């Protein structure tokens, strides 16, 4: 299963159907809470303000394979931010994460119409991954729910 098997769909929170919302929350819980052994409040009240990118696995009945959310500037940070970046375990190591982020960045740039800074709060072990996507580290490492993180920024040029 590679990135080409994923079909990208953007949804506003109000356009998510019940199954899509369930699938998003289930995947985030599977990875961020269970796999990473990190009980934290995933349902943080910010999903309603977000644009949601769902990567459906076409050969598996559209099952959610990858996901991220984009928060508008002024929601969590002064800048537009990308968060809850998650790839189903069986899709890792196949460039799926890069494809997911590239689509997220493309969407933000398309909507921007000019220059737009984008922030990620990255788990520190993924710093090189985000650097490879053009982000620069702008903070010292710090812990969030027991996991080291860093703040990273990138400026996109809109269309």
C-alpha atoms as one frame of an Amber mdcrd trajectory, in Angstrom:
protein
   0.000   0.000   0.000   1.603   3.232  -1.108   0.524   6.849  -1.207  -1.163
   6.389  -4.584  -3.815   4.225  -2.993  -4.966   7.069  -0.773  -7.701   9.411
  -1.966  -7.423  12.848  -0.346 -10.587  14.611   0.797 -10.843  17.966   2.555
 -13.750  18.541   4.922 -14.911  21.371   7.091 -15.973  20.111  10.534 -19.673
  20.628   9.787 -19.313  18.572   6.593 -17.868  15.516   8.351 -20.386  12.722
   8.629 -20.655  10.642  11.780 -18.577   7.751  10.400 -15.798  10.091   9.207
 -15.625  11.771  12.612 -15.590   8.366  14.323 -12.778   7.161  12.018 -10.722
  10.304  12.671 -11.051  10.035  16.443 -10.391   6.269  16.363  -7.170   6.658
  14.329  -5.915   9.513  16.494  -6.650   7.463  19.621  -5.007   4.330  18.174
  -1.745   6.156  17.473  -1.465   9.089  19.878  -3.002   7.491  22.974  -2.575
   3.704  22.667   0.547   3.232  20.484   2.424   6.127  22.112   1.161   5.229
  25.626   0.148   8.823  26.171  -3.204   9.534  27.766  -4.006  13.104  26.755
  -7.123  15.138  25.902  -7.296  14.586  22.129 -10.754  16.143  21.915  -9.551
  19.674  22.601 -12.371  21.824  21.247 -10.372  22.882  18.168 -11.715  20.355
  15.647 -14.758  22.538  14.959 -12.508  25.356  13.697 -10.294  23.064  11.582
 -10.100  21.946   7.993  -9.703  18.164   8.008  -7.668  16.181   5.473  -8.684
  12.540   5.226  -6.665  10.022   3.234  -8.964   7.113   2.417  -7.517   3.712
   1.519  -9.413   2.884  -1.664  -8.595  -0.830  -1.776  -9.756  -1.191   1.827
 -13.265   0.193   1.580 -12.175   3.797   2.035 -10.776   3.075   5.528  -8.941
   6.102   6.905  -5.202   5.648   6.326  -3.846   9.136   7.039  -5.150  12.356
   8.533  -4.210  15.878   9.580  -6.023  19.015  10.577  -5.308  22.624   9.684
  -6.193  25.297  12.216  -6.714  28.846  10.929  -4.407  31.596  12.169  -5.507
  32.814  15.577  -7.010  29.479  16.661  -4.130  27.844  18.543  -1.262  29.996
  17.286  -0.965  33.375  15.590  -0.083  31.448  12.420  -2.038  28.836  10.488
  -1.020  25.491  11.978  -0.976  21.849  11.002  -1.538  19.257  13.687  -2.771
  15.779  14.574  -0.652  14.464  11.679  -1.183  10.711  11.744  -0.512   7.760
   9.430  -1.906   4.287  10.033   0.979   1.990  11.148   0.800  -0.284   8.098
   1.252   2.715   5.763   4.415   4.055   7.387   7.744   3.909   5.584   6.045
   4.385   2.200   6.199   8.181   1.880   2.600   8.456   3.065   3.464  11.039
   5.727   5.250  13.235   3.173   2.337  12.940   0.751  -0.079  13.862   3.560
   1.931  16.927   4.548   2.492  18.012   0.928  -1.281  17.955   0.376  -1.809
  19.941   3.587   0.729  22.560   2.542  -0.699  22.703  -1.003  -4.182  23.368
   0.372  -2.986  26.131   2.709  -1.014  27.827  -0.100  -3.991  27.593  -2.456
  -6.271  29.280   0.071  -3.697  31.883   1.145  -3.411  34.103  -1.912  -0.137
  35.517  -0.502   2.600  34.617   1.940   1.408  32.642   4.929   3.445  31.347
   7.866   2.600  27.793   8.956   3.476  26.374  12.385   3.763  22.787  13.566
   4.284  21.577  17.112   6.389  18.558  16.175   7.383  15.603  18.266  11.143
  16.084  18.565  11.962  12.709  16.967  10.177  13.935  13.796  12.132  17.197
  13.556  14.198  15.990  10.548  11.006  14.866   8.775   9.491  18.350   9.047
  12.809  20.003   8.203  12.741  17.989   4.960   9.415  19.687   4.201  10.906
  23.151   4.609  10.144  23.830   8.282  12.717  25.439  10.573  12.936  24.845
  14.314  12.072  27.998  16.267  12.076  26.726  19.870  14.124  24.718  22.291
  12.749  21.225  23.005   9.982  21.064  25.616   7.634  18.347  26.852   3.960
  17.948  26.044   2.266  15.094  27.901   5.696  13.534  28.562   6.816  13.622
  24.886   9.584  16.013  23.727   8.344  18.556  21.142   9.671  21.561  19.205
   7.944  24.450  17.461   8.683  24.706  13.729   7.752  27.327  11.114   7.623
  27.533   7.333   6.394  30.357   5.098   4.293  29.348   2.102   3.773  31.457
  -1.015   0.106  31.438  -1.983  -1.229  31.488  -5.509
